[in-house]
Amino acid sequence: MRLRTTLAIALFVPALVFAQSPFEPPAAKLQYAPDRQFDLLHVRVQLTVDYAARSFTGHVEDTIAPFKDNLETIDLHC
């Protein structure tokens, strides 16, 4: 019994080691973070939780410093 277990491990482990991970190319698509347009300096969050209704409402205020003087729009990713 011990020989069978050892043989099974010896055959199974190399298959795991050499199998391609789904997180490596070409199985996974490479993704890069977008170029930043600004520096996020401060985040203020006001959150009101209604436990009875199982809901919440909130307000977020961000303070930013743009990298360029002519910045007209910003993209927020969440």
C-alpha positions as CSV (number, residue, x, y, z in Angstrom):
1,M,0.0,0.0,0.0
2,R,2.8,2.4,0.8
3,L,4.5,1.7,-2.5
4,R,1.2,2.5,-4.4
5,T,0.8,5.8,-2.5
6,T,4.4,6.8,-3.2
7,L,4.0,5.9,-6.8
8,A,0.8,7.9,-7.1
9,I,2.4,11.0,-5.5
10,A,5.5,10.6,-7.8
11,L,3.3,10.6,-10.9
12,F,0.8,13.3,-9.8
13,V,3.0,16.0,-8.4
14,P,5.1,16.7,-11.6
15,A,1.8,17.1,-13.5
16,L,0.9,19.9,-11.0
17,V,4.2,21.6,-11.1
18,F,4.4,21.7,-14.9
19,A,0.7,22.5,-15.6
20,Q,0.2,26.0,-16.9
21,S,-1.4,28.3,-14.5
22,P,-4.6,30.1,-15.7
23,F,-3.0,33.3,-14.4
24,E,0.0,33.2,-16.8
25,P,0.1,34.2,-20.5
26,P,-1.3,33.1,-22.9
27,A,-4.2,31.8,-20.8
28,A,-4.5,35.2,-19.0
29,K,-4.7,38.6,-20.7
30,L,-2.1,41.1,-19.5
31,Q,-3.7,44.2,-18.0
32,Y,-2.0,47.4,-17.0
33,A,-3.2,50.2,-14.8
34,P,-4.2,53.4,-16.7
35,D,-2.0,56.4,-16.6
36,R,-2.8,58.6,-13.6
37,Q,-4.2,62.1,-14.3
38,F,-4.0,63.4,-10.7
39,D,-2.8,62.6,-7.2
40,L,-5.5,61.7,-4.7
41,L,-4.7,63.7,-1.5
42,H,-7.6,63.1,0.8
43,V,-10.9,61.1,0.8
44,R,-13.8,62.1,3.1
45,V,-16.7,59.5,3.4
46,Q,-20.0,60.2,5.2
47,L,-22.1,57.1,5.4
48,T,-25.5,56.6,6.9
49,V,-26.6,53.0,7.5
50,D,-30.3,52.1,7.8
51,Y,-30.2,48.7,9.5
52,A,-34.0,48.2,9.5
53,A,-34.2,48.8,5.7
54,R,-30.9,47.0,5.1
55,S,-29.7,50.0,3.0
56,F,-27.2,52.8,3.2
57,T,-26.6,56.3,1.7
58,G,-23.4,58.2,1.5
59,H,-21.4,61.1,0.3
60,V,-17.8,61.0,-0.8
61,E,-15.5,64.1,-1.2
62,D,-12.1,63.7,-2.8
63,T,-9.3,66.2,-2.8
64,I,-7.0,65.9,-5.8
65,A,-3.9,67.6,-7.2
66,P,-3.9,67.4,-11.0
67,F,-0.6,66.5,-12.8
68,K,-1.3,68.9,-15.7
69,D,-2.6,72.5,-15.5
70,N,-5.1,71.9,-18.3
71,L,-7.0,68.9,-16.8
72,E,-10.6,69.2,-17.7
73,T,-12.1,65.8,-16.9
74,I,-11.1,63.0,-14.6
75,D,-11.9,59.3,-14.7
76,L,-12.8,57.6,-11.5
77,H,-12.5,53.8,-11.4
78,C,-14.2,51.9,-8.6
